[in-house]
Amino acid sequence: MRSVARDRKRSELAGWAAYGYCASHSRYFWGLRLYLLCAPDGMPVSFCLAPANEPEREIAAAMLERARARGLLTGGEIIVGDKGFAGAEFEQTVACFDATRIRPDRRDEKPRFGKLGGIRQWIESVNDTLKGQLSLEHHGGHIPAGVWARVCQRILALAAGVEVVPGLVELSM
């Protein structure tokens, strides 16, 4: 039986993909993280693929900066993120884009935003559509160009579905 670690070192994704930790599943994984910026109707506006071990806040800040430079963020937006996007530095970064960041409150801080259940349900609906219906986690790409093409196909399919079928990704609030 071949060693999985050896296969990952020999993979053509080695150097791009990396080990990261998934707090919601309490386990490590090897691969990439998808960062997705969507409009309120679920339409993808911008996305980024990054190694799983890259700092989330830095990747998100760079993605927001790129979206602003391309005119995709015009100011006044509300940026919703999870608890991992806590921190004064990231909050200042979002504020410099003339946007407001909200996220679920942590247990060790004073309540500011609440649990955001309805908004989180909408976000999970977008994620579930990509992972479940569009098989994002089982894309079959073995080289960087193949992974990139397959992820782009899934995001384009999501965008087409949102455009053609209004209500595909329902906002349950």
Summary of the structure (lengths in Angstrom):
residues: 173
radius of gyration: 17.1
end to end distance: 50.0
largest distance: 55.3
contacts: 441
relative contact order: 0.13
helix: 42%
strand: 19%
